[in-house]
Amino acid sequence: MNIEQARFNMIEQQIRPTNVSSPEVLSLLATVKRENFFPESQKSLAFFDTSLPLVAGVMSLPPKLEARIVQEVNAKSTDSVLVVGADSGYLAALLAHQARHVTVMEAETELRNHAQANIKANGLTNVDVVLGDALQNQGIASFDVIVVTGSLESVPQNLQDQLNIGGRLFVFVGKAPVMTAQLIIRESELFFKAQDLFETSVGRLSQAVTESSFKL
């Protein structure tokens, strides 16, 4: 298999046709090696337009969604980023090349260890992969960008509250078979603006519970 040809085909045949046109994002996809975040048996599949099984029953995001997320949140070199759900670690790696620091919070120990090993093996020093449930986290940390890698039935208020003013939250909202990718921007201390971007369907965030459990 010609890895570089497969990477080129992924970018030209999958990524560009899904409204990803940012030169910076396309350059990242060409230089950050996606195959390094998957085991040997899956490396040839890492460029396919599909989800791949990880650990703990979690499926990876397909490349076109990772690219679209990076383009939509538009992380800057001064930004602090929170990724909820480790996935393979590749999305965090892409964001780490743009942002000042990335914190990955993963509730499943096995997946956290898997992503942490990938991050370390790829020499990323501005990424921390921590074990914890960001949906229940009431910490005082605040972020310029938050990305949720699995779907939720609704957006927990505590995630929105952790955004700095001007911060962006990317989340997949709804139930299968159709979900909506949303970008929520914190415009002021009290006001948030939600923008529906596109429809898709992704796996549920591993620690997500039923809709009623989010309500008081």
C-alpha atoms as an extended CHARMM CRD file, in Angstrom:
* protein
*
       216  EXT
         1         1  MET       CA              0.0000000000        0.0000000000        0.0000000000  PROA      1               0.0000000000
         2         2  ASN       CA              1.2670000000        3.4770000000       -0.9130000000  PROA      2               0.0000000000
         3         3  ILE       CA              0.5510000000        5.3780000000        2.3160000000  PROA      3               0.0000000000
         4         4  GLU       CA              1.1470000000        8.8390000000        0.8860000000  PROA      4               0.0000000000
         5         5  GLN       CA             -1.0880000000        8.1430000000       -2.1100000000  PROA      5               0.0000000000
         6         6  ALA       CA             -3.8030000000        6.9140000000        0.2620000000  PROA      6               0.0000000000
         7         7  ARG       CA             -3.4460000000       10.0850000000        2.3280000000  PROA      7               0.0000000000
         8         8  PHE       CA             -3.6740000000       12.2390000000       -0.7970000000  PROA      8               0.0000000000
         9         9  ASN       CA             -6.7820000000       10.3730000000       -1.9460000000  PROA      9               0.0000000000
        10        10  MET       CA             -8.3700000000       10.7970000000        1.4950000000  PROA      10              0.0000000000
        11        11  ILE       CA             -7.8730000000       14.5460000000        1.3610000000  PROA      11              0.0000000000
        12        12  GLU       CA             -8.9340000000       15.0230000000       -2.2570000000  PROA      12              0.0000000000
        13        13  GLN       CA            -11.7890000000       12.5170000000       -2.4650000000  PROA      13              0.0000000000
        14        14  GLN       CA            -13.2500000000       12.6150000000        1.0550000000  PROA      14              0.0000000000
        15        15  ILE       CA            -12.2060000000       15.7940000000        2.8350000000  PROA      15              0.0000000000
        16        16  ARG       CA            -12.4750000000       18.5200000000        0.2050000000  PROA      16              0.0000000000
        17        17  PRO       CA            -15.9420000000       17.3770000000       -1.0050000000  PROA      17              0.0000000000
        18        18  THR       CA            -17.3200000000       17.7750000000        2.5480000000  PROA      18              0.0000000000
        19        19  ASN       CA            -16.8410000000       21.5590000000        2.6190000000  PROA      19              0.0000000000
        20        20  VAL       CA            -13.3680000000       21.5010000000        4.1340000000  PROA      20              0.0000000000
        21        21  SER       CA            -11.4180000000       24.1450000000        2.2520000000  PROA      21              0.0000000000
        22        22  SER       CA             -9.1470000000       25.6980000000        4.8980000000  PROA      22              0.0000000000
        23        23  PRO       CA             -5.5350000000       25.5240000000        3.6280000000  PROA      23              0.0000000000
        24        24  GLU       CA             -4.3220000000       25.1800000000        7.2190000000  PROA      24              0.0000000000
        25        25  VAL       CA             -6.5940000000       22.2080000000        7.9300000000  PROA      25              0.0000000000
        26        26  LEU       CA             -5.7330000000       20.4960000000        4.6440000000  PROA      26              0.0000000000
        27        27  SER       CA             -2.0380000000       20.9820000000        5.3860000000  PROA      27              0.0000000000
        28        28  LEU       CA             -2.4670000000       19.4520000000        8.8550000000  PROA      28              0.0000000000
        29        29  LEU       CA             -4.1690000000       16.4140000000        7.3650000000  PROA      29              0.0000000000
        30        30  ALA       CA             -1.2210000000       15.9690000000        5.0370000000  PROA      30              0.0000000000
        31        31  THR       CA              1.4050000000       16.2030000000        7.7750000000  PROA      31              0.0000000000
        32        32  VAL       CA             -0.1460000000       14.6750000000       10.9380000000  PROA      32              0.0000000000
        33        33  LYS       CA              0.0460000000       10.9350000000       10.2920000000  PROA      33              0.0000000000
        34        34  ARG       CA             -3.3950000000        9.4610000000       10.9440000000  PROA      34              0.0000000000
        35        35  GLU       CA             -2.1590000000        5.8900000000       10.5360000000  PROA      35              0.0000000000
        36        36  ASN       CA              0.0800000000        6.3450000000       13.5910000000  PROA      36              0.0000000000
        37        37  PHE       CA             -3.0070000000        6.4340000000       15.8070000000  PROA      37              0.0000000000
        38        38  PHE       CA             -4.2080000000        2.9620000000       14.8310000000  PROA      38              0.0000000000
        39        39  PRO       CA             -2.7190000000       -0.5090000000       15.3290000000  PROA      39              0.0000000000
        40        40  GLU       CA             -0.8170000000       -2.2210000000       12.5410000000  PROA      40              0.0000000000
        41        41  SER       CA             -3.8760000000       -4.2380000000       11.5000000000  PROA      41              0.0000000000
        42        42  GLN       CA             -5.8360000000       -1.0250000000       10.8460000000  PROA      42              0.0000000000
        43        43  LYS       CA             -3.2020000000        1.2320000000        9.3010000000  PROA      43              0.0000000000
        44        44  SER       CA             -4.3160000000        0.5070000000        5.7530000000  PROA      44              0.0000000000
        45        45  LEU       CA             -7.8910000000        1.3450000000        6.7720000000  PROA      45              0.0000000000
        46        46  ALA       CA             -7.0370000000        4.6390000000        8.4850000000  PROA      46              0.0000000000
        47        47  PHE       CA             -7.6660000000        6.6020000000        5.2730000000  PROA      47              0.0000000000
        48        48  PHE       CA            -11.0450000000        5.0520000000        4.4680000000  PROA      48              0.0000000000
        49        49  ASP       CA            -14.2990000000        6.9890000000        4.8250000000  PROA      49              0.0000000000
        50        50  THR       CA            -15.4130000000        4.9190000000        7.7860000000  PROA      50              0.0000000000
        51        51  SER       CA            -15.2980000000        4.5210000000       11.5590000000  PROA      51              0.0000000000
        52        52  LEU       CA            -12.8500000000        1.9780000000       12.9880000000  PROA      52              0.0000000000
        53        53  PRO       CA            -13.1760000000       -0.0080000000       16.2360000000  PROA      53              0.0000000000
        54        54  LEU       CA            -10.9540000000        1.2890000000       19.0250000000  PROA      54              0.0000000000
        55        55  VAL       CA            -11.1180000000       -0.1350000000       22.5580000000  PROA      55              0.0000000000
        56        56  ALA       CA            -13.8920000000       -0.3310000000       25.1610000000  PROA      56              0.0000000000
        57        57  GLY       CA            -16.4620000000       -0.7220000000       22.3900000000  PROA      57              0.0000000000
        58        58  VAL       CA            -15.8380000000        2.7860000000       21.0120000000  PROA      58              0.0000000000
        59        59  MET       CA            -15.7240000000        3.5350000000       17.2870000000  PROA      59              0.0000000000
        60        60  SER       CA            -13.4640000000        6.2410000000       15.8780000000  PROA      60              0.0000000000
        61        61  LEU       CA            -14.7320000000        9.2690000000       14.0430000000  PROA      61              0.0000000000
        62        62  PRO       CA            -14.2120000000        9.0640000000       10.2570000000  PROA      62              0.0000000000
        63        63  PRO       CA            -11.5590000000       11.3920000000        8.7840000000  PROA      63              0.0000000000
        64        64  LYS       CA            -14.0320000000       13.7730000000        7.1400000000  PROA      64              0.0000000000
        65        65  LEU       CA            -15.7050000000       14.5440000000       10.4810000000  PROA      65              0.0000000000
        66        66  GLU       CA            -12.3750000000       15.1190000000       12.2270000000  PROA      66              0.0000000000
        67        67  ALA       CA            -11.3810000000       17.5330000000        9.4700000000  PROA      67              0.0000000000
        68        68  ARG       CA            -14.6990000000       19.3530000000        9.6000000000  PROA      68              0.0000000000
        69        69  ILE       CA            -14.4700000000       19.7370000000       13.3850000000  PROA      69              0.0000000000
        70        70  VAL       CA            -10.9910000000       21.2500000000       13.1630000000  PROA      70              0.0000000000
        71        71  GLN       CA            -12.1460000000       23.6940000000       10.5020000000  PROA      71              0.0000000000
        72        72  GLU       CA            -15.2800000000       24.7550000000       12.3810000000  PROA      72              0.0000000000
        73        73  VAL       CA            -13.6860000000       25.4070000000       15.7860000000  PROA      73              0.0000000000
        74        74  ASN       CA            -10.7830000000       27.2830000000       14.1540000000  PROA      74              0.0000000000
        75        75  ALA       CA             -8.3750000000       26.9630000000       17.0800000000  PROA      75              0.0000000000
        76        76  LYS       CA             -5.7630000000       29.6940000000       17.5040000000  PROA      76              0.0000000000
        77        77  SER       CA             -2.2160000000       29.5390000000       18.8520000000  PROA      77              0.0000000000
        78        78  THR       CA             -3.3560000000       31.1590000000       22.1180000000  PROA      78              0.0000000000
        79        79  ASP       CA             -6.3540000000       28.8520000000       22.6510000000  PROA      79              0.0000000000
        80        80  SER       CA             -6.8940000000       26.3220000000       25.3970000000  PROA      80              0.0000000000
        81        81  VAL       CA             -8.8720000000       23.3130000000       24.1220000000  PROA      81              0.0000000000
        82        82  LEU       CA            -10.9100000000       20.6110000000       25.8580000000  PROA      82              0.0000000000
        83        83  VAL       CA            -11.6580000000       17.3970000000       23.9610000000  PROA      83              0.0000000000
        84        84  VAL       CA            -14.4090000000       15.3330000000       25.6020000000  PROA      84              0.0000000000
        85        85  GLY       CA            -13.8810000000       11.7030000000       24.6190000000  PROA      85              0.0000000000
        86        86  ALA       CA            -10.3810000000       10.6510000000       23.6140000000  PROA      86              0.0000000000
        87        87  ASP       CA            -11.1980000000        8.7020000000       20.4380000000  PROA      87              0.0000000000
        88        88  SER       CA             -7.8660000000        7.5390000000       18.9330000000  PROA      88              0.0000000000
        89        89  GLY       CA             -6.0620000000       10.7350000000       19.9740000000  PROA      89              0.0000000000
        90        90  TYR       CA             -5.7760000000       11.8900000000       16.3580000000  PROA      90              0.0000000000
        91        91  LEU       CA             -8.3000000000       14.7140000000       16.6480000000  PROA      91              0.0000000000
        92        92  ALA       CA             -6.5050000000       16.0110000000       19.7310000000  PROA      92              0.0000000000
        93        93  ALA       CA             -3.2370000000       15.8330000000       17.7900000000  PROA      93              0.0000000000
        94        94  LEU       CA             -4.6430000000       17.9420000000       14.9520000000  PROA      94              0.0000000000
        95        95  LEU       CA             -5.9110000000       20.5430000000       17.4370000000  PROA      95              0.0000000000
        96        96  ALA       CA             -2.6040000000       20.4850000000       19.3230000000  PROA      96              0.0000000000
        97        97  HSD       CA             -0.7990000000       21.6930000000       16.1970000000  PROA      97              0.0000000000
        98        98  GLN       CA             -3.0110000000       24.7940000000       16.2270000000  PROA      98              0.0000000000
        99        99  ALA       CA             -3.7110000000       25.5260000000       19.8880000000  PROA      99              0.0000000000
       100       100  ARG       CA             -1.6080000000       26.4440000000       22.9140000000  PROA      100             0.0000000000
       101       101  HSD       CA             -2.7490000000       23.4330000000       24.9370000000  PROA      101             0.0000000000
       102       102  VAL       CA             -5.2040000000       20.5520000000       24.6230000000  PROA      102             0.0000000000
       103       103  THR       CA             -6.7860000000       18.7020000000       27.5380000000  PROA      103             0.0000000000
       104       104  VAL       CA             -8.4350000000       15.4040000000       26.6530000000  PROA      104             0.0000000000
       105       105  MET       CA            -10.9220000000       14.0560000000       29.2180000000  PROA      105             0.0000000000
       106       106  GLU       CA            -11.9220000000       10.4170000000       28.8240000000  PROA      106             0.0000000000
       107       107  ALA       CA            -14.1820000000        8.4080000000       31.1590000000  PROA      107             0.0000000000
       108       108  GLU       CA            -13.0610000000        4.9440000000       29.9960000000  PROA      108             0.0000000000
       109       109  THR       CA             -9.7040000000        3.8890000000       31.4430000000  PROA      109             0.0000000000
       110       110  GLU       CA             -8.7550000000        1.6180000000       28.5390000000  PROA      110             0.0000000000
       111       111  LEU       CA             -9.5140000000        4.2700000000       25.9290000000  PROA      111             0.0000000000
       112       112  ARG       CA             -7.7380000000        6.9500000000       27.9440000000  PROA      112             0.0000000000
       113       113  ASN       CA             -4.5940000000        4.7960000000       28.1060000000  PROA      113             0.0000000000
       114       114  HSD       CA             -4.8410000000        4.0090000000       24.3830000000  PROA      114             0.0000000000
       115       115  ALA       CA             -5.0790000000        7.6710000000       23.3800000000  PROA      115             0.0000000000
       116       116  GLN       CA             -2.3820000000        8.7210000000       25.8410000000  PROA      116             0.0000000000
       117       117  ALA       CA              0.0210000000        6.1680000000       24.3770000000  PROA      117             0.0000000000
       118       118  ASN       CA             -0.6960000000        7.4490000000       20.8570000000  PROA      118             0.0000000000
       119       119  ILE       CA             -0.1710000000       11.0610000000       21.8940000000  PROA      119             0.0000000000
       120       120  LYS       CA              3.1500000000       10.2140000000       23.5820000000  PROA      120             0.0000000000
       121       121  ALA       CA              4.3550000000        8.0790000000       20.6760000000  PROA      121             0.0000000000
       122       122  ASN       CA              3.7560000000       10.9760000000       18.2980000000  PROA      122             0.0000000000
       123       123  GLY       CA              5.8100000000       13.4060000000       20.3810000000  PROA      123             0.0000000000
       124       124  LEU       CA              3.0560000000       15.8410000000       21.3360000000  PROA      124             0.0000000000
       125       125  THR       CA              4.0070000000       17.7770000000       24.4470000000  PROA      125             0.0000000000
       126       126  ASN       CA              1.0670000000       20.1810000000       24.7270000000  PROA      126             0.0000000000
       127       127  VAL       CA             -1.6120000000       17.5230000000       25.2300000000  PROA      127             0.0000000000
       128       128  ASP       CA             -2.7630000000       16.0510000000       28.5530000000  PROA      128             0.0000000000
       129       129  VAL       CA             -5.0280000000       12.9900000000       28.5170000000  PROA      129             0.0000000000
       130       130  VAL       CA             -6.8360000000       12.6980000000       31.8330000000  PROA      130             0.0000000000
       131       131  LEU       CA             -9.3210000000       10.2010000000       33.2340000000  PROA      131             0.0000000000
       132       132  GLY       CA            -12.6540000000       11.7530000000       34.1310000000  PROA      132             0.0000000000
       133       133  ASP       CA            -16.2280000000       12.4990000000       33.1250000000  PROA      133             0.0000000000
       134       134  ALA       CA            -16.4230000000       15.9500000000       31.5830000000  PROA      134             0.0000000000
       135       135  LEU       CA            -20.2230000000       15.8000000000       31.5700000000  PROA      135             0.0000000000
       136       136  GLN       CA            -20.2050000000       15.7730000000       35.3590000000  PROA      136             0.0000000000
       137       137  ASN       CA            -17.1790000000       17.9920000000       35.8190000000  PROA      137             0.0000000000
       138       138  GLN       CA            -17.9470000000       21.1500000000       37.7560000000  PROA      138             0.0000000000
       139       139  GLY       CA            -14.3700000000       22.4090000000       37.8170000000  PROA      139             0.0000000000
       140       140  ILE       CA            -13.3400000000       26.0110000000       37.4290000000  PROA      140             0.0000000000
       141       141  ALA       CA            -11.3070000000       25.4490000000       34.2630000000  PROA      141             0.0000000000
       142       142  SER       CA            -12.3490000000       27.4410000000       31.2240000000  PROA      142             0.0000000000
       143       143  PHE       CA            -11.5700000000       26.8700000000       27.5630000000  PROA      143             0.0000000000
       144       144  ASP       CA            -11.6040000000       28.6950000000       24.2410000000  PROA      144             0.0000000000
       145       145  VAL       CA            -12.6190000000       25.5340000000       22.3630000000  PROA      145             0.0000000000
       146       146  ILE       CA            -14.5150000000       22.4410000000       23.5140000000  PROA      146             0.0000000000
       147       147  VAL       CA            -15.1050000000       19.4510000000       21.2370000000  PROA      147             0.0000000000
       148       148  VAL       CA            -17.3260000000       16.4810000000       22.1360000000  PROA      148             0.0000000000
       149       149  THR       CA            -16.3500000000       13.4580000000       20.0370000000  PROA      149             0.0000000000
       150       150  GLY       CA            -19.5080000000       11.3930000000       20.6270000000  PROA      150             0.0000000000
       151       151  SER       CA            -23.1710000000       12.2320000000       20.3370000000  PROA      151             0.0000000000
       152       152  LEU       CA            -25.3630000000       13.5850000000       23.1370000000  PROA      152             0.0000000000
       153       153  GLU       CA            -29.1280000000       13.8930000000       23.3720000000  PROA      153             0.0000000000
       154       154  SER       CA            -28.7110000000       17.4670000000       24.5940000000  PROA      154             0.0000000000
       155       155  VAL       CA            -25.8840000000       19.8070000000       25.5290000000  PROA      155             0.0000000000
       156       156  PRO       CA            -25.0230000000       19.8820000000       29.2510000000  PROA      156             0.0000000000
       157       157  GLN       CA            -25.0390000000       23.4010000000       30.6070000000  PROA      157             0.0000000000
       158       158  ASN       CA            -21.7650000000       22.8320000000       32.4520000000  PROA      158             0.0000000000
       159       159  LEU       CA            -19.9250000000       22.4170000000       29.1500000000  PROA      159             0.0000000000
       160       160  GLN       CA            -21.2660000000       25.7130000000       27.8770000000  PROA      160             0.0000000000
       161       161  ASP       CA            -20.3790000000       27.3680000000       31.1780000000  PROA      161             0.0000000000
       162       162  GLN       CA            -16.7520000000       26.2990000000       30.7520000000  PROA      162             0.0000000000
       163       163  LEU       CA            -16.4210000000       28.3470000000       27.5670000000  PROA      163             0.0000000000
       164       164  ASN       CA            -14.5870000000       31.6340000000       27.6870000000  PROA      164             0.0000000000
       165       165  ILE       CA            -16.4140000000       34.5340000000       26.0680000000  PROA      165             0.0000000000
       166       166  GLY       CA            -15.9090000000       34.0840000000       22.3410000000  PROA      166             0.0000000000
       167       167  GLY       CA            -15.3070000000       30.3730000000       22.9060000000  PROA      167             0.0000000000
       168       168  ARG       CA            -16.6750000000       27.6490000000       20.6120000000  PROA      168             0.0000000000
       169       169  LEU       CA            -18.2730000000       24.3290000000       21.5220000000  PROA      169             0.0000000000
       170       170  PHE       CA            -18.6480000000       21.6440000000       18.8350000000  PROA      170             0.0000000000
       171       171  VAL       CA            -21.1180000000       18.8700000000       19.6230000000  PROA      171             0.0000000000
       172       172  PHE       CA            -23.2370000000       16.2080000000       17.8980000000  PROA      172             0.0000000000
       173       173  VAL       CA            -26.7910000000       16.4770000000       19.2330000000  PROA      173             0.0000000000
       174       174  GLY       CA            -29.7140000000       14.1110000000       18.8400000000  PROA      174             0.0000000000
       175       175  LYS       CA            -30.5320000000       10.4470000000       18.4230000000  PROA      175             0.0000000000
       176       176  ALA       CA            -29.7960000000        7.9370000000       15.6620000000  PROA      176             0.0000000000
       177       177  PRO       CA            -30.3020000000        7.7500000000       12.7750000000  PROA      177             0.0000000000
       178       178  VAL       CA            -29.9530000000       11.5220000000       12.2720000000  PROA      178             0.0000000000
       179       179  MET       CA            -28.0260000000       13.9190000000       14.4850000000  PROA      179             0.0000000000
       180       180  THR       CA            -27.0640000000       17.5460000000       14.0670000000  PROA      180             0.0000000000
       181       181  ALA       CA            -23.5430000000       18.8790000000       14.3370000000  PROA      181             0.0000000000
       182       182  GLN       CA            -23.7610000000       22.1510000000       16.2450000000  PROA      182             0.0000000000
       183       183  LEU       CA            -21.3290000000       24.9620000000       16.9260000000  PROA      183             0.0000000000
       184       184  ILE       CA            -22.2170000000       26.9250000000       20.0600000000  PROA      184             0.0000000000
       185       185  ILE       CA            -20.4920000000       30.2610000000       20.5660000000  PROA      185             0.0000000000
       186       186  ARG       CA            -20.4430000000       32.0710000000       23.8950000000  PROA      186             0.0000000000
       187       187  GLU       CA            -21.1620000000       35.6610000000       22.9400000000  PROA      187             0.0000000000
       188       188  SER       CA            -21.2620000000       37.0680000000       26.4860000000  PROA      188             0.0000000000
       189       189  GLU       CA            -21.4910000000       35.9620000000       30.0880000000  PROA      189             0.0000000000
       190       190  LEU       CA            -25.1590000000       35.0820000000       29.6640000000  PROA      190             0.0000000000
       191       191  PHE       CA            -25.7530000000       34.5530000000       25.9430000000  PROA      191             0.0000000000
       192       192  PHE       CA            -24.8790000000       31.6140000000       23.7070000000  PROA      192             0.0000000000
       193       193  LYS       CA            -25.4870000000       31.3020000000       19.9690000000  PROA      193             0.0000000000
       194       194  ALA       CA            -26.0780000000       27.8420000000       18.4800000000  PROA      194             0.0000000000
       195       195  GLN       CA            -25.5290000000       27.1860000000       14.7820000000  PROA      195             0.0000000000
       196       196  ASP       CA            -26.6360000000       23.9780000000       13.0610000000  PROA      196             0.0000000000
       197       197  LEU       CA            -23.8620000000       22.9260000000       10.6720000000  PROA      197             0.0000000000
       198       198  PHE       CA            -24.8460000000       19.6240000000        9.0600000000  PROA      198             0.0000000000
       199       199  GLU       CA            -26.6170000000       16.3410000000        9.7150000000  PROA      199             0.0000000000
       200       200  THR       CA            -24.7420000000       13.1170000000       10.4300000000  PROA      200             0.0000000000
       201       201  SER       CA            -24.7590000000       10.1110000000       12.7400000000  PROA      201             0.0000000000
       202       202  VAL       CA            -21.9810000000        9.1620000000       15.1540000000  PROA      202             0.0000000000
       203       203  GLY       CA            -21.6230000000        6.8480000000       18.1180000000  PROA      203             0.0000000000
       204       204  ARG       CA            -22.8220000000        7.9740000000       21.4910000000  PROA      204             0.0000000000
       205       205  LEU       CA            -20.2940000000        9.4310000000       23.9140000000  PROA      205             0.0000000000
       206       206  SER       CA            -19.2550000000        6.5120000000       26.1160000000  PROA      206             0.0000000000
       207       207  GLN       CA            -20.3840000000        8.0570000000       29.4090000000  PROA      207             0.0000000000
       208       208  ALA       CA            -23.5370000000        9.6970000000       28.0690000000  PROA      208             0.0000000000
       209       209  VAL       CA            -26.6880000000        8.7830000000       29.9620000000  PROA      209             0.0000000000
       210       210  THR       CA            -30.3370000000        9.2900000000       29.1960000000  PROA      210             0.0000000000
       211       211  GLU       CA            -31.8240000000       12.6980000000       28.5260000000  PROA      211             0.0000000000
       212       212  SER       CA            -33.5890000000       12.7910000000       31.8860000000  PROA      212             0.0000000000
       213       213  SER       CA            -30.3280000000       12.3380000000       33.7860000000  PROA      213             0.0000000000
       214       214  PHE       CA            -29.0920000000       15.7230000000       32.6040000000  PROA      214             0.0000000000
       215       215  LYS       CA            -32.0250000000       17.5260000000       34.1280000000  PROA      215             0.0000000000
       216       216  LEU       CA            -32.4250000000       18.6740000000       37.6990000000  PROA      216             0.0000000000
